[in-house]
């Protein structure tokens, strides 16, 4: 008997090397709709991807036009006012909405398969988390500032060692109009301006500083600042008269209970449990080895405190000079003593 004839598949009958070469050639062959430039096939450049790219650019342009239109409409309601909380939150809201729409729109254009989108986001997220740690932290700080209401535009803060007024906030940076420090704050990196007035410099601080350092806000909940003026008096002066002069000067120029809105003090009490009972100026005495230090504590608005301190200081000096009260100092100028009668008068 003849052995049975076996029929093997054509793939097994073919030469294995020929099959490998055929597969490699198929893998290396460009896509039939690939874009070629000067005889070179551009990777990923297909008419379909070009259509998506054009659609993405058009979508971004439309989004920016819509954002500009919304901001222009908001200006009609805001008017010429700048630096207000309404303007601040309006700008932040428009920026967040436009950014969210852009992200969703671009992902919808380029990723029509949810599985591919999830894989892409996973790879990109891992790469960004490693390469852009500070950038991601700064963006996270932006949302912490907004959600935690750390500060608003116009607030006077200290952030990242910079003291001043907030004039701008973006996703990554905060812009601060720098101001100087008072002599009692000289240990906090003083600038050339020796008081709480603007230096003329605009300092940009990244938002990630909210995670590294404390942020001091002078004016967020209570737009007033307590300040002090200390006057050293030589011993054996009329202390009561000096105290009256200082208190009256502070009451003429500083804030009082009648000038502070009742709702502001009520809000401070309800939110933080703080009693703002001593708003009117008050004096304190402190005995030292060299003199009696008379200090007046008063309330001033968040802006214009230097002018108030200047006016109080002028009135105090004028009042002390008129009352004949001498200010104490480590170095005193020689004062002329009483004139002695001449010899002829003594002889008589």
FENFENWO-V277095 format. One line per field, one symbol per residue. ss: DSSP state (a for helix, b for strand, c for the rest). phi: phi as a letter, one per 20 degrees, with the letter a starting at -180 (. if undefined). psi: psi as a letter, one per 20 degrees, with the letter a starting at -180 (. if undefined). A space follows every 10 residues. Layout:
ss = ???
phi = ???
psi = ???
//
This chain:
ss = ccccccccca aaaccaaaaa aaaaaaaacc cccbbbbccb bbbbbbaaaa aaaaaaaaaa aaaaaaaaaa aaaaaaaacc ccccaaaaaa aaaaaaaaaa aaaaaaaaaa cccaaaaaaa aaaaaaaaaa acaaaaaaaa aaaaaaaacc cccccbbbbc cbbbbbbbbc ccbbbbbbbc ccaaaccccc cccccccbbb bbbbbbccaa aacccbbccc cccbbbbbbb bbbcccccaa aaaaaaaaaa aaacbccccc caaaaaaaaa aacccccccc cbbbbbbccc cbbbbbbbbb bcccaaaaaa aaaaaaaaaa aaacccbccc cccccccccc ccaaaaac
phi = .effeddegf fffffgffff fffffffeff ffdfedclnd eefmecgfff ffffffffff ffffffffff ffffffefme fcneffffff ffffffffff fffffffffe cedfffffff fffffffffe ecffffffff fffffffelf acfnfeccbm mddrdfdabc fdccdcefce cfgfdffdlf efeeaecfen edddcfffff edcfdedecf ecfccecccd cedffmdeff ffffffffff ffdefcffee ffffffffff edmdedeeef gbdcdbedfd aeeddddbdc ffdnffffff ffffffffff ffemeeeebf cdffefeffe ffffffff
psi = qpqqppoqqh hhhrphhhgg hgghhhhipq qhjqppoljp pppioqhghh ghgghgghgg ghghggghgg hhhhhhhhbj pqjqhghghg ghgggggggg gggggghhgh niohghgggg hgggggghhg hlghghhggh hghggggilg rrpiqoropk jppappiqpa hhqpppoqra qrhikiilmq aipkrmqqii qopppqiiii ihqqopohjg holqpprqpp oppqqkrnhg ggghggghgh hhhrqrhhip phhghghhgh gikppmhmhq qqqqqppahh roooppprpq rhqjhhhghg gggghggggh ghikpppqqh oqqpqpaqpq qrhhhhh.
//
